[in-house]
Amino acid sequence: MHIEKNVCDNIVGTLLGQDGKSKDNYKTRLDLQEMGIRKELHPKKRPIGNITFMPKACYQMTRDEKTQFLSTLKSIKLPDEFSSNISRCVQMNDRKLIGMKSYDCHMLMQEYLPIALRGNLPDHVSSAIIELCEFFKAICYKDLSEANVKFLESKVALTLCKLEKIFPPSFFTVMVHLVIHLAREVKFGGPVITLETLMAFLYTIHVSTQIP
């Protein structure tokens, strides 16, 4: 769950360009320049005014795309006991997500993000992120066979390779690298236990305490 939350924070923070959470900044671009890779993202100077700027990356959302992305999350209607209210984390004025707990990130990665991303990013970017979301969802299935786990283990390696072609090296923190080991952990320890059951239990307790 902690790995999933950290990965979610990296993705959302970078896509929305949130201060303090985005893994793409001026220092990141200088690192790319020093390593001699991703030349299209190197800092450039405008011919007039000698002002340095960072070219737009394929994973960066425009203002309209951010608005559409957050509006989708804001308008999600959920049945009781399904999950917490993700709309409370949406800040439309500042165009960012704040105050997300582990369970919010869990539901965002597995349920909401694949829906909200559609049409807001280039296909190769959104498809790679959605593949990662599907992986996190798949390792929570109760009926995983050994063949399924082996397939997930090989597929997530390819997914991370796709992400490496999209995001800068600073995106790949320790928690992101640990994703590749999750399928192996499932193989030895069984499927990941999610918090849906816990949420339903807590909701039942809440309702029962309201009965006079």
PyMOL CGO cylinders between C-alpha atoms (Angstrom):
from pymol import cmd
from pymol.cgo import CYLINDER

trace = [
    CYLINDER, 0.00, 0.00, 0.00, 2.85, 2.41, 0.79, 0.3, 1, 1, 1, 1, 1, 1,
    CYLINDER, 2.85, 2.41, 0.79, 4.50, 1.61, -2.54, 0.3, 1, 1, 1, 1, 1, 1,
    CYLINDER, 4.50, 1.61, -2.54, 1.23, 2.26, -4.36, 0.3, 1, 1, 1, 1, 1, 1,
    CYLINDER, 1.23, 2.26, -4.36, 0.74, 5.58, -2.55, 0.3, 1, 1, 1, 1, 1, 1,
    CYLINDER, 0.74, 5.58, -2.55, 4.25, 6.80, -3.36, 0.3, 1, 1, 1, 1, 1, 1,
    CYLINDER, 4.25, 6.80, -3.36, 3.90, 5.80, -7.00, 0.3, 1, 1, 1, 1, 1, 1,
    CYLINDER, 3.90, 5.80, -7.00, 0.53, 7.54, -7.15, 0.3, 1, 1, 1, 1, 1, 1,
    CYLINDER, 0.53, 7.54, -7.15, 1.97, 10.72, -5.62, 0.3, 1, 1, 1, 1, 1, 1,
    CYLINDER, 1.97, 10.72, -5.62, 4.80, 10.69, -8.17, 0.3, 1, 1, 1, 1, 1, 1,
    CYLINDER, 4.80, 10.69, -8.17, 2.42, 10.29, -11.10, 0.3, 1, 1, 1, 1, 1, 1,
    CYLINDER, 2.42, 10.29, -11.10, -0.22, 12.79, -10.02, 0.3, 1, 1, 1, 1, 1, 1,
    CYLINDER, -0.22, 12.79, -10.02, 2.31, 15.36, -8.81, 0.3, 1, 1, 1, 1, 1, 1,
    CYLINDER, 2.31, 15.36, -8.81, 4.26, 15.19, -12.06, 0.3, 1, 1, 1, 1, 1, 1,
    CYLINDER, 4.26, 15.19, -12.06, 1.24, 15.25, -14.36, 0.3, 1, 1, 1, 1, 1, 1,
    CYLINDER, 1.24, 15.25, -14.36, -0.27, 18.25, -12.57, 0.3, 1, 1, 1, 1, 1, 1,
    CYLINDER, -0.27, 18.25, -12.57, 3.07, 19.95, -11.94, 0.3, 1, 1, 1, 1, 1, 1,
    CYLINDER, 3.07, 19.95, -11.94, 2.39, 20.34, -8.22, 0.3, 1, 1, 1, 1, 1, 1,
    CYLINDER, 2.39, 20.34, -8.22, 5.07, 22.21, -6.30, 0.3, 1, 1, 1, 1, 1, 1,
    CYLINDER, 5.07, 22.21, -6.30, 7.01, 19.89, -4.03, 0.3, 1, 1, 1, 1, 1, 1,
    CYLINDER, 7.01, 19.89, -4.03, 5.52, 16.74, -5.56, 0.3, 1, 1, 1, 1, 1, 1,
    CYLINDER, 5.52, 16.74, -5.56, 6.43, 16.99, -9.22, 0.3, 1, 1, 1, 1, 1, 1,
    CYLINDER, 6.43, 16.99, -9.22, 9.50, 15.03, -10.26, 0.3, 1, 1, 1, 1, 1, 1,
    CYLINDER, 9.50, 15.03, -10.26, 10.05, 17.39, -13.18, 0.3, 1, 1, 1, 1, 1, 1,
    CYLINDER, 10.05, 17.39, -13.18, 11.74, 20.70, -12.37, 0.3, 1, 1, 1, 1, 1, 1,
    CYLINDER, 11.74, 20.70, -12.37, 14.61, 22.89, -13.51, 0.3, 1, 1, 1, 1, 1, 1,
    CYLINDER, 14.61, 22.89, -13.51, 17.24, 20.78, -11.73, 0.3, 1, 1, 1, 1, 1, 1,
    CYLINDER, 17.24, 20.78, -11.73, 15.83, 17.67, -13.39, 0.3, 1, 1, 1, 1, 1, 1,
    CYLINDER, 15.83, 17.67, -13.39, 16.19, 19.28, -16.81, 0.3, 1, 1, 1, 1, 1, 1,
    CYLINDER, 16.19, 19.28, -16.81, 19.78, 20.26, -16.02, 0.3, 1, 1, 1, 1, 1, 1,
    CYLINDER, 19.78, 20.26, -16.02, 20.48, 16.64, -15.08, 0.3, 1, 1, 1, 1, 1, 1,
    CYLINDER, 20.48, 16.64, -15.08, 19.16, 15.53, -18.46, 0.3, 1, 1, 1, 1, 1, 1,
    CYLINDER, 19.16, 15.53, -18.46, 21.41, 18.07, -20.14, 0.3, 1, 1, 1, 1, 1, 1,
    CYLINDER, 21.41, 18.07, -20.14, 24.44, 16.89, -18.18, 0.3, 1, 1, 1, 1, 1, 1,
    CYLINDER, 24.44, 16.89, -18.18, 23.72, 13.25, -19.04, 0.3, 1, 1, 1, 1, 1, 1,
    CYLINDER, 23.72, 13.25, -19.04, 23.21, 14.14, -22.69, 0.3, 1, 1, 1, 1, 1, 1,
    CYLINDER, 23.21, 14.14, -22.69, 19.80, 12.48, -23.00, 0.3, 1, 1, 1, 1, 1, 1,
    CYLINDER, 19.80, 12.48, -23.00, 16.30, 13.69, -23.91, 0.3, 1, 1, 1, 1, 1, 1,
    CYLINDER, 16.30, 13.69, -23.91, 17.60, 16.75, -25.73, 0.3, 1, 1, 1, 1, 1, 1,
    CYLINDER, 17.60, 16.75, -25.73, 14.08, 17.96, -26.45, 0.3, 1, 1, 1, 1, 1, 1,
    CYLINDER, 14.08, 17.96, -26.45, 13.65, 18.59, -22.71, 0.3, 1, 1, 1, 1, 1, 1,
    CYLINDER, 13.65, 18.59, -22.71, 16.88, 20.50, -22.10, 0.3, 1, 1, 1, 1, 1, 1,
    CYLINDER, 16.88, 20.50, -22.10, 16.48, 24.09, -20.82, 0.3, 1, 1, 1, 1, 1, 1,
    CYLINDER, 16.48, 24.09, -20.82, 16.50, 26.59, -23.65, 0.3, 1, 1, 1, 1, 1, 1,
    CYLINDER, 16.50, 26.59, -23.65, 16.93, 30.34, -23.93, 0.3, 1, 1, 1, 1, 1, 1,
    CYLINDER, 16.93, 30.34, -23.93, 14.57, 32.64, -25.76, 0.3, 1, 1, 1, 1, 1, 1,
    CYLINDER, 14.57, 32.64, -25.76, 16.21, 34.75, -28.47, 0.3, 1, 1, 1, 1, 1, 1,
    CYLINDER, 16.21, 34.75, -28.47, 14.67, 37.88, -26.97, 0.3, 1, 1, 1, 1, 1, 1,
    CYLINDER, 14.67, 37.88, -26.97, 15.39, 38.74, -23.36, 0.3, 1, 1, 1, 1, 1, 1,
    CYLINDER, 15.39, 38.74, -23.36, 17.83, 35.87, -22.82, 0.3, 1, 1, 1, 1, 1, 1,
    CYLINDER, 17.83, 35.87, -22.82, 15.22, 34.10, -20.64, 0.3, 1, 1, 1, 1, 1, 1,
    CYLINDER, 15.22, 34.10, -20.64, 15.71, 30.41, -19.86, 0.3, 1, 1, 1, 1, 1, 1,
    CYLINDER, 15.71, 30.41, -19.86, 12.62, 28.21, -20.09, 0.3, 1, 1, 1, 1, 1, 1,
    CYLINDER, 12.62, 28.21, -20.09, 11.77, 24.52, -19.89, 0.3, 1, 1, 1, 1, 1, 1,
    CYLINDER, 11.77, 24.52, -19.89, 10.15, 23.00, -23.02, 0.3, 1, 1, 1, 1, 1, 1,
    CYLINDER, 10.15, 23.00, -23.02, 6.83, 21.28, -22.43, 0.3, 1, 1, 1, 1, 1, 1,
    CYLINDER, 6.83, 21.28, -22.43, 7.13, 17.54, -21.91, 0.3, 1, 1, 1, 1, 1, 1,
    CYLINDER, 7.13, 17.54, -21.91, 4.67, 14.97, -23.23, 0.3, 1, 1, 1, 1, 1, 1,
    CYLINDER, 4.67, 14.97, -23.23, 3.57, 14.08, -19.69, 0.3, 1, 1, 1, 1, 1, 1,
    CYLINDER, 3.57, 14.08, -19.69, 2.74, 17.64, -18.68, 0.3, 1, 1, 1, 1, 1, 1,
    CYLINDER, 2.74, 17.64, -18.68, -0.92, 18.65, -18.77, 0.3, 1, 1, 1, 1, 1, 1,
    CYLINDER, -0.92, 18.65, -18.77, -2.13, 22.00, -20.04, 0.3, 1, 1, 1, 1, 1, 1,
    CYLINDER, -2.13, 22.00, -20.04, -4.47, 24.14, -17.93, 0.3, 1, 1, 1, 1, 1, 1,
    CYLINDER, -4.47, 24.14, -17.93, -7.50, 22.84, -19.81, 0.3, 1, 1, 1, 1, 1, 1,
    CYLINDER, -7.50, 22.84, -19.81, -6.36, 19.23, -19.47, 0.3, 1, 1, 1, 1, 1, 1,
    CYLINDER, -6.36, 19.23, -19.47, -5.83, 19.68, -15.73, 0.3, 1, 1, 1, 1, 1, 1,
    CYLINDER, -5.83, 19.68, -15.73, -9.30, 21.17, -15.41, 0.3, 1, 1, 1, 1, 1, 1,
    CYLINDER, -9.30, 21.17, -15.41, -10.88, 18.29, -17.33, 0.3, 1, 1, 1, 1, 1, 1,
    CYLINDER, -10.88, 18.29, -17.33, -8.89, 15.69, -15.38, 0.3, 1, 1, 1, 1, 1, 1,
    CYLINDER, -8.89, 15.69, -15.38, -9.83, 17.15, -11.99, 0.3, 1, 1, 1, 1, 1, 1,
    CYLINDER, -9.83, 17.15, -11.99, -13.44, 17.77, -13.02, 0.3, 1, 1, 1, 1, 1, 1,
    CYLINDER, -13.44, 17.77, -13.02, -13.78, 14.07, -13.79, 0.3, 1, 1, 1, 1, 1, 1,
    CYLINDER, -13.78, 14.07, -13.79, -12.51, 13.16, -10.33, 0.3, 1, 1, 1, 1, 1, 1,
    CYLINDER, -12.51, 13.16, -10.33, -14.66, 15.85, -8.72, 0.3, 1, 1, 1, 1, 1, 1,
    CYLINDER, -14.66, 15.85, -8.72, -17.84, 14.59, -10.36, 0.3, 1, 1, 1, 1, 1, 1,
    CYLINDER, -17.84, 14.59, -10.36, -17.41, 10.89, -9.51, 0.3, 1, 1, 1, 1, 1, 1,
    CYLINDER, -17.41, 10.89, -9.51, -20.45, 9.52, -7.67, 0.3, 1, 1, 1, 1, 1, 1,
    CYLINDER, -20.45, 9.52, -7.67, -19.82, 6.47, -5.52, 0.3, 1, 1, 1, 1, 1, 1,
    CYLINDER, -19.82, 6.47, -5.52, -22.14, 4.03, -3.75, 0.3, 1, 1, 1, 1, 1, 1,
    CYLINDER, -22.14, 4.03, -3.75, -21.97, 3.64, 0.01, 0.3, 1, 1, 1, 1, 1, 1,
    CYLINDER, -21.97, 3.64, 0.01, -19.18, 1.39, 1.30, 0.3, 1, 1, 1, 1, 1, 1,
    CYLINDER, -19.18, 1.39, 1.30, -17.30, 1.56, -2.01, 0.3, 1, 1, 1, 1, 1, 1,
    CYLINDER, -17.30, 1.56, -2.01, -14.58, 4.03, -1.06, 0.3, 1, 1, 1, 1, 1, 1,
    CYLINDER, -14.58, 4.03, -1.06, -13.88, 7.36, 0.56, 0.3, 1, 1, 1, 1, 1, 1,
    CYLINDER, -13.88, 7.36, 0.56, -14.96, 10.56, -1.17, 0.3, 1, 1, 1, 1, 1, 1,
    CYLINDER, -14.96, 10.56, -1.17, -12.11, 11.39, -3.57, 0.3, 1, 1, 1, 1, 1, 1,
    CYLINDER, -12.11, 11.39, -3.57, -13.74, 14.69, -4.54, 0.3, 1, 1, 1, 1, 1, 1,
    CYLINDER, -13.74, 14.69, -4.54, -12.75, 16.20, -1.18, 0.3, 1, 1, 1, 1, 1, 1,
    CYLINDER, -12.75, 16.20, -1.18, -9.11, 16.05, -2.31, 0.3, 1, 1, 1, 1, 1, 1,
    CYLINDER, -9.11, 16.05, -2.31, -9.74, 17.99, -5.52, 0.3, 1, 1, 1, 1, 1, 1,
    CYLINDER, -9.74, 17.99, -5.52, -8.80, 21.68, -5.53, 0.3, 1, 1, 1, 1, 1, 1,
    CYLINDER, -8.80, 21.68, -5.53, -10.19, 23.13, -8.74, 0.3, 1, 1, 1, 1, 1, 1,
    CYLINDER, -10.19, 23.13, -8.74, -8.90, 26.67, -8.20, 0.3, 1, 1, 1, 1, 1, 1,
    CYLINDER, -8.90, 26.67, -8.20, -5.30, 25.57, -7.67, 0.3, 1, 1, 1, 1, 1, 1,
    CYLINDER, -5.30, 25.57, -7.67, -5.64, 22.61, -10.07, 0.3, 1, 1, 1, 1, 1, 1,
    CYLINDER, -5.64, 22.61, -10.07, -4.19, 20.02, -7.73, 0.3, 1, 1, 1, 1, 1, 1,
    CYLINDER, -4.19, 20.02, -7.73, -4.98, 17.07, -5.49, 0.3, 1, 1, 1, 1, 1, 1,
    CYLINDER, -4.98, 17.07, -5.49, -4.24, 17.42, -1.78, 0.3, 1, 1, 1, 1, 1, 1,
    CYLINDER, -4.24, 17.42, -1.78, -4.73, 15.43, 1.39, 0.3, 1, 1, 1, 1, 1, 1,
    CYLINDER, -4.73, 15.43, 1.39, -4.84, 12.00, -0.21, 0.3, 1, 1, 1, 1, 1, 1,
    CYLINDER, -4.84, 12.00, -0.21, -4.46, 9.12, 2.21, 0.3, 1, 1, 1, 1, 1, 1,
    CYLINDER, -4.46, 9.12, 2.21, -3.17, 5.66, 1.33, 0.3, 1, 1, 1, 1, 1, 1,
    CYLINDER, -3.17, 5.66, 1.33, -6.65, 4.38, 0.58, 0.3, 1, 1, 1, 1, 1, 1,
    CYLINDER, -6.65, 4.38, 0.58, -7.44, 7.38, -1.64, 0.3, 1, 1, 1, 1, 1, 1,
    CYLINDER, -7.44, 7.38, -1.64, -4.31, 6.65, -3.67, 0.3, 1, 1, 1, 1, 1, 1,
    CYLINDER, -4.31, 6.65, -3.67, -5.24, 2.97, -3.78, 0.3, 1, 1, 1, 1, 1, 1,
    CYLINDER, -5.24, 2.97, -3.78, -8.64, 3.73, -5.32, 0.3, 1, 1, 1, 1, 1, 1,
    CYLINDER, -8.64, 3.73, -5.32, -7.24, 6.44, -7.58, 0.3, 1, 1, 1, 1, 1, 1,
    CYLINDER, -7.24, 6.44, -7.58, -4.65, 4.11, -9.07, 0.3, 1, 1, 1, 1, 1, 1,
    CYLINDER, -4.65, 4.11, -9.07, -6.94, 1.13, -9.53, 0.3, 1, 1, 1, 1, 1, 1,
    CYLINDER, -6.94, 1.13, -9.53, -10.28, 2.70, -10.42, 0.3, 1, 1, 1, 1, 1, 1,
    CYLINDER, -10.28, 2.70, -10.42, -10.33, 6.43, -11.18, 0.3, 1, 1, 1, 1, 1, 1,
    CYLINDER, -10.33, 6.43, -11.18, -7.02, 7.30, -12.84, 0.3, 1, 1, 1, 1, 1, 1,
    CYLINDER, -7.02, 7.30, -12.84, -7.51, 5.11, -15.95, 0.3, 1, 1, 1, 1, 1, 1,
    CYLINDER, -7.51, 5.11, -15.95, -10.85, 6.85, -16.53, 0.3, 1, 1, 1, 1, 1, 1,
    CYLINDER, -10.85, 6.85, -16.53, -9.75, 10.41, -15.79, 0.3, 1, 1, 1, 1, 1, 1,
    CYLINDER, -9.75, 10.41, -15.79, -6.62, 10.20, -17.97, 0.3, 1, 1, 1, 1, 1, 1,
    CYLINDER, -6.62, 10.20, -17.97, -8.39, 9.36, -21.19, 0.3, 1, 1, 1, 1, 1, 1,
    CYLINDER, -8.39, 9.36, -21.19, -8.18, 12.17, -23.71, 0.3, 1, 1, 1, 1, 1, 1,
    CYLINDER, -8.18, 12.17, -23.71, -5.95, 14.31, -21.50, 0.3, 1, 1, 1, 1, 1, 1,
    CYLINDER, -5.95, 14.31, -21.50, -2.53, 12.93, -22.46, 0.3, 1, 1, 1, 1, 1, 1,
    CYLINDER, -2.53, 12.93, -22.46, -0.86, 11.47, -25.56, 0.3, 1, 1, 1, 1, 1, 1,
    CYLINDER, -0.86, 11.47, -25.56, -1.82, 7.84, -26.12, 0.3, 1, 1, 1, 1, 1, 1,
    CYLINDER, -1.82, 7.84, -26.12, 1.63, 6.41, -25.38, 0.3, 1, 1, 1, 1, 1, 1,
    CYLINDER, 1.63, 6.41, -25.38, 1.75, 8.24, -22.04, 0.3, 1, 1, 1, 1, 1, 1,
    CYLINDER, 1.75, 8.24, -22.04, -1.74, 7.38, -20.84, 0.3, 1, 1, 1, 1, 1, 1,
    CYLINDER, -1.74, 7.38, -20.84, -1.46, 3.75, -21.99, 0.3, 1, 1, 1, 1, 1, 1,
    CYLINDER, -1.46, 3.75, -21.99, 1.77, 3.21, -20.02, 0.3, 1, 1, 1, 1, 1, 1,
    CYLINDER, 1.77, 3.21, -20.02, 0.24, 4.70, -16.86, 0.3, 1, 1, 1, 1, 1, 1,
    CYLINDER, 0.24, 4.70, -16.86, -2.95, 2.67, -17.31, 0.3, 1, 1, 1, 1, 1, 1,
    CYLINDER, -2.95, 2.67, -17.31, -0.86, -0.50, -17.66, 0.3, 1, 1, 1, 1, 1, 1,
    CYLINDER, -0.86, -0.50, -17.66, 0.73, 0.27, -14.31, 0.3, 1, 1, 1, 1, 1, 1,
    CYLINDER, 0.73, 0.27, -14.31, -2.71, 0.85, -12.79, 0.3, 1, 1, 1, 1, 1, 1,
    CYLINDER, -2.71, 0.85, -12.79, -3.90, -2.49, -14.16, 0.3, 1, 1, 1, 1, 1, 1,
    CYLINDER, -3.90, -2.49, -14.16, -0.88, -4.19, -12.60, 0.3, 1, 1, 1, 1, 1, 1,
    CYLINDER, -0.88, -4.19, -12.60, -1.69, -2.83, -9.14, 0.3, 1, 1, 1, 1, 1, 1,
    CYLINDER, -1.69, -2.83, -9.14, -5.26, -4.01, -9.57, 0.3, 1, 1, 1, 1, 1, 1,
    CYLINDER, -5.26, -4.01, -9.57, -4.25, -7.45, -10.84, 0.3, 1, 1, 1, 1, 1, 1,
    CYLINDER, -4.25, -7.45, -10.84, -2.04, -8.28, -7.85, 0.3, 1, 1, 1, 1, 1, 1,
    CYLINDER, -2.04, -8.28, -7.85, -5.09, -7.82, -5.62, 0.3, 1, 1, 1, 1, 1, 1,
    CYLINDER, -5.09, -7.82, -5.62, -7.11, -10.55, -7.38, 0.3, 1, 1, 1, 1, 1, 1,
    CYLINDER, -7.11, -10.55, -7.38, -7.97, -13.49, -5.15, 0.3, 1, 1, 1, 1, 1, 1,
    CYLINDER, -7.97, -13.49, -5.15, -7.76, -16.12, -7.90, 0.3, 1, 1, 1, 1, 1, 1,
    CYLINDER, -7.76, -16.12, -7.90, -4.24, -15.52, -9.20, 0.3, 1, 1, 1, 1, 1, 1,
    CYLINDER, -4.24, -15.52, -9.20, -2.54, -18.60, -10.60, 0.3, 1, 1, 1, 1, 1, 1,
    CYLINDER, -2.54, -18.60, -10.60, 1.19, -19.15, -10.83, 0.3, 1, 1, 1, 1, 1, 1,
    CYLINDER, 1.19, -19.15, -10.83, 0.99, -18.54, -14.57, 0.3, 1, 1, 1, 1, 1, 1,
    CYLINDER, 0.99, -18.54, -14.57, -0.80, -15.23, -13.98, 0.3, 1, 1, 1, 1, 1, 1,
    CYLINDER, -0.80, -15.23, -13.98, 1.85, -14.10, -11.53, 0.3, 1, 1, 1, 1, 1, 1,
    CYLINDER, 1.85, -14.10, -11.53, 4.63, -15.02, -13.94, 0.3, 1, 1, 1, 1, 1, 1,
    CYLINDER, 4.63, -15.02, -13.94, 2.90, -13.04, -16.68, 0.3, 1, 1, 1, 1, 1, 1,
    CYLINDER, 2.90, -13.04, -16.68, 2.47, -10.01, -14.40, 0.3, 1, 1, 1, 1, 1, 1,
    CYLINDER, 2.47, -10.01, -14.40, 6.13, -10.19, -13.39, 0.3, 1, 1, 1, 1, 1, 1,
    CYLINDER, 6.13, -10.19, -13.39, 7.28, -9.98, -17.00, 0.3, 1, 1, 1, 1, 1, 1,
    CYLINDER, 7.28, -9.98, -17.00, 4.66, -7.41, -18.02, 0.3, 1, 1, 1, 1, 1, 1,
    CYLINDER, 4.66, -7.41, -18.02, 5.44, -4.93, -15.23, 0.3, 1, 1, 1, 1, 1, 1,
    CYLINDER, 5.44, -4.93, -15.23, 9.09, -4.93, -16.31, 0.3, 1, 1, 1, 1, 1, 1,
    CYLINDER, 9.09, -4.93, -16.31, 8.01, -3.84, -19.80, 0.3, 1, 1, 1, 1, 1, 1,
    CYLINDER, 8.01, -3.84, -19.80, 5.65, -1.26, -18.31, 0.3, 1, 1, 1, 1, 1, 1,
    CYLINDER, 5.65, -1.26, -18.31, 8.45, 0.29, -16.27, 0.3, 1, 1, 1, 1, 1, 1,
    CYLINDER, 8.45, 0.29, -16.27, 10.61, 0.39, -19.39, 0.3, 1, 1, 1, 1, 1, 1,
    CYLINDER, 10.61, 0.39, -19.39, 7.86, 2.32, -21.17, 0.3, 1, 1, 1, 1, 1, 1,
    CYLINDER, 7.86, 2.32, -21.17, 7.67, 4.76, -18.28, 0.3, 1, 1, 1, 1, 1, 1,
    CYLINDER, 7.67, 4.76, -18.28, 11.44, 5.25, -18.39, 0.3, 1, 1, 1, 1, 1, 1,
    CYLINDER, 11.44, 5.25, -18.39, 11.07, 6.45, -21.98, 0.3, 1, 1, 1, 1, 1, 1,
    CYLINDER, 11.07, 6.45, -21.98, 8.49, 9.01, -20.87, 0.3, 1, 1, 1, 1, 1, 1,
    CYLINDER, 8.49, 9.01, -20.87, 9.43, 10.37, -17.45, 0.3, 1, 1, 1, 1, 1, 1,
    CYLINDER, 9.43, 10.37, -17.45, 12.81, 11.78, -16.35, 0.3, 1, 1, 1, 1, 1, 1,
    CYLINDER, 12.81, 11.78, -16.35, 15.18, 9.70, -14.18, 0.3, 1, 1, 1, 1, 1, 1,
    CYLINDER, 15.18, 9.70, -14.18, 14.17, 11.68, -11.07, 0.3, 1, 1, 1, 1, 1, 1,
    CYLINDER, 14.17, 11.68, -11.07, 10.70, 10.14, -11.34, 0.3, 1, 1, 1, 1, 1, 1,
    CYLINDER, 10.70, 10.14, -11.34, 12.10, 6.71, -10.51, 0.3, 1, 1, 1, 1, 1, 1,
    CYLINDER, 12.10, 6.71, -10.51, 12.51, 6.85, -6.77, 0.3, 1, 1, 1, 1, 1, 1,
    CYLINDER, 12.51, 6.85, -6.77, 13.18, 3.78, -4.64, 0.3, 1, 1, 1, 1, 1, 1,
    CYLINDER, 13.18, 3.78, -4.64, 9.45, 3.13, -4.27, 0.3, 1, 1, 1, 1, 1, 1,
    CYLINDER, 9.45, 3.13, -4.27, 8.95, 3.11, -8.04, 0.3, 1, 1, 1, 1, 1, 1,
    CYLINDER, 8.95, 3.11, -8.04, 11.79, 0.63, -8.48, 0.3, 1, 1, 1, 1, 1, 1,
    CYLINDER, 11.79, 0.63, -8.48, 10.25, -1.63, -5.82, 0.3, 1, 1, 1, 1, 1, 1,
    CYLINDER, 10.25, -1.63, -5.82, 7.19, -2.14, -8.04, 0.3, 1, 1, 1, 1, 1, 1,
    CYLINDER, 7.19, -2.14, -8.04, 9.07, -4.74, -10.06, 0.3, 1, 1, 1, 1, 1, 1,
    CYLINDER, 9.07, -4.74, -10.06, 9.34, -6.96, -6.96, 0.3, 1, 1, 1, 1, 1, 1,
    CYLINDER, 9.34, -6.96, -6.96, 5.63, -6.92, -6.09, 0.3, 1, 1, 1, 1, 1, 1,
    CYLINDER, 5.63, -6.92, -6.09, 4.69, -9.80, -8.39, 0.3, 1, 1, 1, 1, 1, 1,
    CYLINDER, 4.69, -9.80, -8.39, 7.38, -11.94, -6.78, 0.3, 1, 1, 1, 1, 1, 1,
    CYLINDER, 7.38, -11.94, -6.78, 6.04, -11.00, -3.34, 0.3, 1, 1, 1, 1, 1, 1,
    CYLINDER, 6.04, -11.00, -3.34, 2.58, -12.11, -4.45, 0.3, 1, 1, 1, 1, 1, 1,
    CYLINDER, 2.58, -12.11, -4.45, 4.05, -15.41, -5.61, 0.3, 1, 1, 1, 1, 1, 1,
    CYLINDER, 4.05, -15.41, -5.61, 5.38, -16.18, -2.14, 0.3, 1, 1, 1, 1, 1, 1,
    CYLINDER, 5.38, -16.18, -2.14, 2.90, -14.36, 0.08, 0.3, 1, 1, 1, 1, 1, 1,
    CYLINDER, 2.90, -14.36, 0.08, -0.36, -14.48, -1.85, 0.3, 1, 1, 1, 1, 1, 1,
    CYLINDER, -0.36, -14.48, -1.85, -2.54, -11.69, -3.29, 0.3, 1, 1, 1, 1, 1, 1,
    CYLINDER, -2.54, -11.69, -3.29, -2.43, -8.22, -1.77, 0.3, 1, 1, 1, 1, 1, 1,
    CYLINDER, -2.43, -8.22, -1.77, -5.21, -7.69, 0.75, 0.3, 1, 1, 1, 1, 1, 1,
    CYLINDER, -5.21, -7.69, 0.75, -7.07, -4.50, -0.10, 0.3, 1, 1, 1, 1, 1, 1,
    CYLINDER, -7.07, -4.50, -0.10, -8.96, -2.18, 2.21, 0.3, 1, 1, 1, 1, 1, 1,
    CYLINDER, -8.96, -2.18, 2.21, -12.42, -2.52, 0.65, 0.3, 1, 1, 1, 1, 1, 1,
    CYLINDER, -12.42, -2.52, 0.65, -13.42, -4.98, 3.37, 0.3, 1, 1, 1, 1, 1, 1,
    CYLINDER, -13.42, -4.98, 3.37, -12.07, -2.68, 6.05, 0.3, 1, 1, 1, 1, 1, 1,
    CYLINDER, -12.07, -2.68, 6.05, -13.97, 0.30, 4.64, 0.3, 1, 1, 1, 1, 1, 1,
    CYLINDER, -13.97, 0.30, 4.64, -17.20, -1.70, 4.60, 0.3, 1, 1, 1, 1, 1, 1,
    CYLINDER, -17.20, -1.70, 4.60, -16.58, -2.81, 8.18, 0.3, 1, 1, 1, 1, 1, 1,
    CYLINDER, -16.58, -2.81, 8.18, -15.91, 0.74, 9.36, 0.3, 1, 1, 1, 1, 1, 1,
    CYLINDER, -15.91, 0.74, 9.36, -19.02, 1.97, 7.57, 0.3, 1, 1, 1, 1, 1, 1,
    CYLINDER, -19.02, 1.97, 7.57, -21.10, -0.72, 9.30, 0.3, 1, 1, 1, 1, 1, 1,
    CYLINDER, -21.10, -0.72, 9.30, -19.73, 0.33, 12.68, 0.3, 1, 1, 1, 1, 1, 1,
    CYLINDER, -19.73, 0.33, 12.68, -20.47, 3.97, 11.91, 0.3, 1, 1, 1, 1, 1, 1,
    CYLINDER, -20.47, 3.97, 11.91, -24.06, 3.20, 10.93, 0.3, 1, 1, 1, 1, 1, 1,
    CYLINDER, -24.06, 3.20, 10.93, -24.63, 0.96, 13.94, 0.3, 1, 1, 1, 1, 1, 1,
    CYLINDER, -24.63, 0.96, 13.94, -23.42, 3.65, 16.34, 0.3, 1, 1, 1, 1, 1, 1,
    CYLINDER, -23.42, 3.65, 16.34, -25.96, 6.09, 14.90, 0.3, 1, 1, 1, 1, 1, 1,
    CYLINDER, -25.96, 6.09, 14.90, -28.88, 3.82, 15.80, 0.3, 1, 1, 1, 1, 1, 1,
    CYLINDER, -28.88, 3.82, 15.80, -30.58, 5.13, 18.99, 0.3, 1, 1, 1, 1, 1, 1,
]
cmd.load_cgo(trace, "trace")
